[in-house]
């Protein structure tokens, strides 16, 4: 099948011309890709958090709600101070 080369702006203009059903199909496709990307990103972040926590001597699976809150608060403060 030949491949067309068009700009993103042209693609967006073409999307606006789709029927309502075509727009729903395009939305489902894009949503599926975004969800997959989101889960891949959160998995990657989770792995980094676990590694960082292990380096800090923190066992994430044993934290209670208050401990999670304190950990998140410490991470946010550290990030805001440029230390994370």
Rosetta blueprint (number, residue, H / E / L):
1 X L
2 X L
3 X L
4 X L
5 X L
6 X L
7 X L
8 X H
9 X H
10 X H
11 X H
12 X H
13 X H
14 X H
15 X H
16 X H
17 X L
18 X L
19 X L
20 X H
21 X H
22 X H
23 X H
24 X H
25 X H
26 X H
27 X H
28 X H
29 X H
30 X H
31 X H
32 X H
33 X H
34 X H
35 X H
36 X H
37 X H
38 X H
39 X H
40 X H
41 X H
42 X H
43 X H
44 X H
45 X H
46 X H
47 X H
48 X H
49 X H
50 X H
51 X H
52 X H
53 X H
54 X H
55 X H
56 X H
57 X L
58 X L
59 X L
60 X H
61 X H
62 X H
63 X L
64 X L
65 X H
66 X H
67 X H
68 X H
69 X H
70 X H
71 X H
72 X H
73 X H
74 X H
75 X H
76 X H
77 X H
78 X H
79 X H
80 X H
81 X L
82 X L
83 X L
84 X L
